[in-house]
Amino acid sequence: MQNNRAIGGAYEQYAANYLVQAGYRIVALNYRVRQAEIDIIAYDHEFLVFIEVKYRKNLMSGHPLEAITQNKKTKICRAAIAYMQSHGISVDGTPIRFDVIGILGDEISHIKNAFDYK
């Protein structure tokens, strides 16, 4: 049986493939900074998009989109700023967006602009 990290990685790749087919340009997978991670970083036209991916095999643990806590959103926002600073991307001059992809079984739900920078 696979561990949760391997399963998560496989579904993050599934989500990345979905995004590429939707016209996104992937620039990073599993970007990590202190105690925070962004699953996918991509460009959607002029927007730099930070994407959180949540997977659930079934609804026994709730819908995957319900698993994004305020604490997780805050960590993603901090990691996004760290990514931009470390890559010389203007925080003030670059339009950014935070998307969430929920995968339930093999069904993908993609919420664009799911939350604002906190």
Biotite code that builds the C-alpha atoms (Angstrom):
import biotite.structure as struc

atoms = struc.array([
    struc.Atom([0.000, 0.000, 0.000], chain_id="A", res_id=1, res_name="MET", atom_name="CA", element="C"),
    struc.Atom([1.305, 3.452, -0.900], chain_id="A", res_id=2, res_name="GLN", atom_name="CA", element="C"),
    struc.Atom([1.925, 6.054, 1.768], chain_id="A", res_id=3, res_name="ASN", atom_name="CA", element="C"),
    struc.Atom([-0.026, 9.304, 1.863], chain_id="A", res_id=4, res_name="ASN", atom_name="CA", element="C"),
    struc.Atom([2.879, 11.368, 0.477], chain_id="A", res_id=5, res_name="ARG", atom_name="CA", element="C"),
    struc.Atom([3.181, 9.145, -2.597], chain_id="A", res_id=6, res_name="ALA", atom_name="CA", element="C"),
    struc.Atom([-0.583, 9.193, -3.141], chain_id="A", res_id=7, res_name="ILE", atom_name="CA", element="C"),
    struc.Atom([-0.648, 12.975, -2.723], chain_id="A", res_id=8, res_name="GLY", atom_name="CA", element="C"),
    struc.Atom([2.218, 13.373, -5.182], chain_id="A", res_id=9, res_name="GLY", atom_name="CA", element="C"),
    struc.Atom([0.440, 11.272, -7.775], chain_id="A", res_id=10, res_name="ALA", atom_name="CA", element="C"),
    struc.Atom([-2.721, 13.363, -7.508], chain_id="A", res_id=11, res_name="TYR", atom_name="CA", element="C"),
    struc.Atom([-0.741, 16.610, -7.576], chain_id="A", res_id=12, res_name="GLU", atom_name="CA", element="C"),
    struc.Atom([0.735, 15.404, -10.883], chain_id="A", res_id=13, res_name="GLN", atom_name="CA", element="C"),
    struc.Atom([-2.798, 14.538, -12.050], chain_id="A", res_id=14, res_name="TYR", atom_name="CA", element="C"),
    struc.Atom([-3.852, 18.102, -11.196], chain_id="A", res_id=15, res_name="ALA", atom_name="CA", element="C"),
    struc.Atom([-0.781, 19.537, -12.965], chain_id="A", res_id=16, res_name="ALA", atom_name="CA", element="C"),
    struc.Atom([-1.652, 17.587, -16.117], chain_id="A", res_id=17, res_name="ASN", atom_name="CA", element="C"),
    struc.Atom([-5.206, 18.937, -15.903], chain_id="A", res_id=18, res_name="TYR", atom_name="CA", element="C"),
    struc.Atom([-3.858, 22.493, -15.617], chain_id="A", res_id=19, res_name="LEU", atom_name="CA", element="C"),
    struc.Atom([-1.508, 22.072, -18.583], chain_id="A", res_id=20, res_name="VAL", atom_name="CA", element="C"),
    struc.Atom([-4.442, 20.856, -20.689], chain_id="A", res_id=21, res_name="GLN", atom_name="CA", element="C"),
    struc.Atom([-6.347, 23.970, -19.541], chain_id="A", res_id=22, res_name="ALA", atom_name="CA", element="C"),
    struc.Atom([-3.523, 26.201, -20.842], chain_id="A", res_id=23, res_name="GLY", atom_name="CA", element="C"),
    struc.Atom([-1.540, 26.842, -17.655], chain_id="A", res_id=24, res_name="TYR", atom_name="CA", element="C"),
    struc.Atom([2.255, 26.910, -17.716], chain_id="A", res_id=25, res_name="ARG", atom_name="CA", element="C"),
    struc.Atom([3.633, 25.026, -14.710], chain_id="A", res_id=26, res_name="ILE", atom_name="CA", element="C"),
    struc.Atom([6.736, 26.609, -13.154], chain_id="A", res_id=27, res_name="VAL", atom_name="CA", element="C"),
    struc.Atom([7.096, 24.623, -9.914], chain_id="A", res_id=28, res_name="ALA", atom_name="CA", element="C"),
    struc.Atom([5.741, 21.597, -8.097], chain_id="A", res_id=29, res_name="LEU", atom_name="CA", element="C"),
    struc.Atom([5.936, 21.131, -4.335], chain_id="A", res_id=30, res_name="ASN", atom_name="CA", element="C"),
    struc.Atom([7.658, 24.430, -3.560], chain_id="A", res_id=31, res_name="TYR", atom_name="CA", element="C"),
    struc.Atom([8.704, 24.335, 0.090], chain_id="A", res_id=32, res_name="ARG", atom_name="CA", element="C"),
    struc.Atom([9.813, 26.961, 2.556], chain_id="A", res_id=33, res_name="VAL", atom_name="CA", element="C"),
    struc.Atom([9.811, 26.829, 6.342], chain_id="A", res_id=34, res_name="ARG", atom_name="CA", element="C"),
    struc.Atom([6.786, 24.842, 7.434], chain_id="A", res_id=35, res_name="GLN", atom_name="CA", element="C"),
    struc.Atom([4.841, 25.693, 4.285], chain_id="A", res_id=36, res_name="ALA", atom_name="CA", element="C"),
    struc.Atom([4.379, 24.177, 0.869], chain_id="A", res_id=37, res_name="GLU", atom_name="CA", element="C"),
    struc.Atom([2.678, 25.161, -2.344], chain_id="A", res_id=38, res_name="ILE", atom_name="CA", element="C"),
    struc.Atom([1.620, 22.176, -4.401], chain_id="A", res_id=39, res_name="ASP", atom_name="CA", element="C"),
    struc.Atom([1.681, 23.827, -7.837], chain_id="A", res_id=40, res_name="ILE", atom_name="CA", element="C"),
    struc.Atom([2.857, 27.209, -9.086], chain_id="A", res_id=41, res_name="ILE", atom_name="CA", element="C"),
    struc.Atom([1.821, 28.120, -12.603], chain_id="A", res_id=42, res_name="ALA", atom_name="CA", element="C"),
    struc.Atom([1.027, 30.962, -14.947], chain_id="A", res_id=43, res_name="TYR", atom_name="CA", element="C"),
    struc.Atom([-2.494, 31.413, -16.274], chain_id="A", res_id=44, res_name="ASP", atom_name="CA", element="C"),
    struc.Atom([-1.966, 34.137, -18.849], chain_id="A", res_id=45, res_name="HIS", atom_name="CA", element="C"),
    struc.Atom([-0.621, 37.111, -16.848], chain_id="A", res_id=46, res_name="GLU", atom_name="CA", element="C"),
    struc.Atom([-1.537, 35.655, -13.445], chain_id="A", res_id=47, res_name="PHE", atom_name="CA", element="C"),
    struc.Atom([0.992, 33.874, -11.283], chain_id="A", res_id=48, res_name="LEU", atom_name="CA", element="C"),
    struc.Atom([-1.180, 31.208, -9.662], chain_id="A", res_id=49, res_name="VAL", atom_name="CA", element="C"),
    struc.Atom([-0.482, 29.346, -6.437], chain_id="A", res_id=50, res_name="PHE", atom_name="CA", element="C"),
    struc.Atom([-2.501, 26.153, -6.327], chain_id="A", res_id=51, res_name="ILE", atom_name="CA", element="C"),
    struc.Atom([-3.373, 23.907, -3.402], chain_id="A", res_id=52, res_name="GLU", atom_name="CA", element="C"),
    struc.Atom([-4.408, 20.357, -4.281], chain_id="A", res_id=53, res_name="VAL", atom_name="CA", element="C"),
    struc.Atom([-6.534, 18.231, -1.969], chain_id="A", res_id=54, res_name="LYS", atom_name="CA", element="C"),
    struc.Atom([-7.480, 14.620, -2.684], chain_id="A", res_id=55, res_name="TYR", atom_name="CA", element="C"),
    struc.Atom([-10.050, 12.346, -1.077], chain_id="A", res_id=56, res_name="ARG", atom_name="CA", element="C"),
    struc.Atom([-10.808, 8.801, -2.180], chain_id="A", res_id=57, res_name="LYS", atom_name="CA", element="C"),
    struc.Atom([-14.407, 9.228, -1.054], chain_id="A", res_id=58, res_name="ASN", atom_name="CA", element="C"),
    struc.Atom([-16.524, 11.469, 1.170], chain_id="A", res_id=59, res_name="LEU", atom_name="CA", element="C"),
    struc.Atom([-15.821, 9.522, 4.390], chain_id="A", res_id=60, res_name="MET", atom_name="CA", element="C"),
    struc.Atom([-13.439, 12.299, 5.498], chain_id="A", res_id=61, res_name="SER", atom_name="CA", element="C"),
    struc.Atom([-15.448, 15.091, 3.899], chain_id="A", res_id=62, res_name="GLY", atom_name="CA", element="C"),
    struc.Atom([-15.094, 16.833, 0.556], chain_id="A", res_id=63, res_name="HIS", atom_name="CA", element="C"),
    struc.Atom([-11.492, 17.714, -0.349], chain_id="A", res_id=64, res_name="PRO", atom_name="CA", element="C"),
    struc.Atom([-12.364, 21.387, -0.801], chain_id="A", res_id=65, res_name="LEU", atom_name="CA", element="C"),
    struc.Atom([-13.440, 21.538, 2.854], chain_id="A", res_id=66, res_name="GLU", atom_name="CA", element="C"),
    struc.Atom([-9.917, 20.619, 3.973], chain_id="A", res_id=67, res_name="ALA", atom_name="CA", element="C"),
    struc.Atom([-8.380, 24.047, 3.293], chain_id="A", res_id=68, res_name="ILE", atom_name="CA", element="C"),
    struc.Atom([-8.207, 25.713, 6.706], chain_id="A", res_id=69, res_name="THR", atom_name="CA", element="C"),
    struc.Atom([-7.505, 29.370, 7.413], chain_id="A", res_id=70, res_name="GLN", atom_name="CA", element="C"),
    struc.Atom([-4.138, 28.315, 8.858], chain_id="A", res_id=71, res_name="ASN", atom_name="CA", element="C"),
    struc.Atom([-3.300, 26.508, 5.596], chain_id="A", res_id=72, res_name="LYS", atom_name="CA", element="C"),
    struc.Atom([-4.316, 29.569, 3.546], chain_id="A", res_id=73, res_name="LYS", atom_name="CA", element="C"),
    struc.Atom([-2.048, 31.788, 5.655], chain_id="A", res_id=74, res_name="THR", atom_name="CA", element="C"),
    struc.Atom([0.888, 29.410, 5.150], chain_id="A", res_id=75, res_name="LYS", atom_name="CA", element="C"),
    struc.Atom([0.293, 29.267, 1.401], chain_id="A", res_id=76, res_name="ILE", atom_name="CA", element="C"),
    struc.Atom([0.235, 33.078, 1.226], chain_id="A", res_id=77, res_name="CYS", atom_name="CA", element="C"),
    struc.Atom([3.514, 33.348, 3.130], chain_id="A", res_id=78, res_name="ARG", atom_name="CA", element="C"),
    struc.Atom([5.118, 30.727, 0.909], chain_id="A", res_id=79, res_name="ALA", atom_name="CA", element="C"),
    struc.Atom([3.864, 32.583, -2.183], chain_id="A", res_id=80, res_name="ALA", atom_name="CA", element="C"),
    struc.Atom([5.565, 35.795, -1.096], chain_id="A", res_id=81, res_name="ILE", atom_name="CA", element="C"),
    struc.Atom([8.757, 33.866, -0.316], chain_id="A", res_id=82, res_name="ALA", atom_name="CA", element="C"),
    struc.Atom([8.651, 32.300, -3.793], chain_id="A", res_id=83, res_name="TYR", atom_name="CA", element="C"),
    struc.Atom([8.191, 35.659, -5.483], chain_id="A", res_id=84, res_name="MET", atom_name="CA", element="C"),
    struc.Atom([10.975, 37.287, -3.488], chain_id="A", res_id=85, res_name="GLN", atom_name="CA", element="C"),
    struc.Atom([13.407, 34.418, -4.100], chain_id="A", res_id=86, res_name="SER", atom_name="CA", element="C"),
    struc.Atom([12.688, 34.527, -7.845], chain_id="A", res_id=87, res_name="HIS", atom_name="CA", element="C"),
    struc.Atom([12.861, 38.317, -8.221], chain_id="A", res_id=88, res_name="GLY", atom_name="CA", element="C"),
    struc.Atom([9.169, 38.638, -9.061], chain_id="A", res_id=89, res_name="ILE", atom_name="CA", element="C"),
    struc.Atom([7.615, 41.966, -8.137], chain_id="A", res_id=90, res_name="SER", atom_name="CA", element="C"),
    struc.Atom([5.077, 41.524, -5.355], chain_id="A", res_id=91, res_name="VAL", atom_name="CA", element="C"),
    struc.Atom([3.374, 44.796, -6.288], chain_id="A", res_id=92, res_name="ASP", atom_name="CA", element="C"),
    struc.Atom([3.596, 44.508, -10.074], chain_id="A", res_id=93, res_name="GLY", atom_name="CA", element="C"),
    struc.Atom([2.529, 40.922, -10.666], chain_id="A", res_id=94, res_name="THR", atom_name="CA", element="C"),
    struc.Atom([-1.101, 39.825, -10.585], chain_id="A", res_id=95, res_name="PRO", atom_name="CA", element="C"),
    struc.Atom([-1.400, 36.741, -8.402], chain_id="A", res_id=96, res_name="ILE", atom_name="CA", element="C"),
    struc.Atom([-4.193, 34.330, -7.639], chain_id="A", res_id=97, res_name="ARG", atom_name="CA", element="C"),
    struc.Atom([-4.776, 31.472, -5.225], chain_id="A", res_id=98, res_name="PHE", atom_name="CA", element="C"),
    struc.Atom([-6.623, 28.493, -6.698], chain_id="A", res_id=99, res_name="ASP", atom_name="CA", element="C"),
    struc.Atom([-7.718, 25.240, -5.114], chain_id="A", res_id=100, res_name="VAL", atom_name="CA", element="C"),
    struc.Atom([-8.129, 21.915, -6.847], chain_id="A", res_id=101, res_name="ILE", atom_name="CA", element="C"),
    struc.Atom([-10.183, 19.272, -5.096], chain_id="A", res_id=102, res_name="GLY", atom_name="CA", element="C"),
    struc.Atom([-10.005, 15.717, -6.378], chain_id="A", res_id=103, res_name="ILE", atom_name="CA", element="C"),
    struc.Atom([-12.700, 13.317, -5.243], chain_id="A", res_id=104, res_name="LEU", atom_name="CA", element="C"),
    struc.Atom([-11.950, 9.891, -6.695], chain_id="A", res_id=105, res_name="GLY", atom_name="CA", element="C"),
    struc.Atom([-10.956, 10.886, -10.231], chain_id="A", res_id=106, res_name="ASP", atom_name="CA", element="C"),
    struc.Atom([-13.237, 13.938, -10.461], chain_id="A", res_id=107, res_name="GLU", atom_name="CA", element="C"),
    struc.Atom([-11.531, 17.351, -10.420], chain_id="A", res_id=108, res_name="ILE", atom_name="CA", element="C"),
    struc.Atom([-13.101, 20.533, -9.057], chain_id="A", res_id=109, res_name="SER", atom_name="CA", element="C"),
    struc.Atom([-11.090, 23.678, -9.791], chain_id="A", res_id=110, res_name="HIS", atom_name="CA", element="C"),
    struc.Atom([-11.877, 26.875, -7.934], chain_id="A", res_id=111, res_name="ILE", atom_name="CA", element="C"),
    struc.Atom([-10.115, 29.906, -9.358], chain_id="A", res_id=112, res_name="LYS", atom_name="CA", element="C"),
    struc.Atom([-9.370, 32.752, -6.966], chain_id="A", res_id=113, res_name="ASN", atom_name="CA", element="C"),
    struc.Atom([-10.487, 30.550, -4.059], chain_id="A", res_id=114, res_name="ALA", atom_name="CA", element="C"),
    struc.Atom([-9.097, 32.899, -1.422], chain_id="A", res_id=115, res_name="PHE", atom_name="CA", element="C"),
    struc.Atom([-7.338, 36.232, -1.077], chain_id="A", res_id=116, res_name="ASP", atom_name="CA", element="C"),
    struc.Atom([-3.881, 36.999, 0.231], chain_id="A", res_id=117, res_name="TYR", atom_name="CA", element="C"),
    struc.Atom([-3.937, 37.221, 4.012], chain_id="A", res_id=118, res_name="LYS", atom_name="CA", element="C"),
])
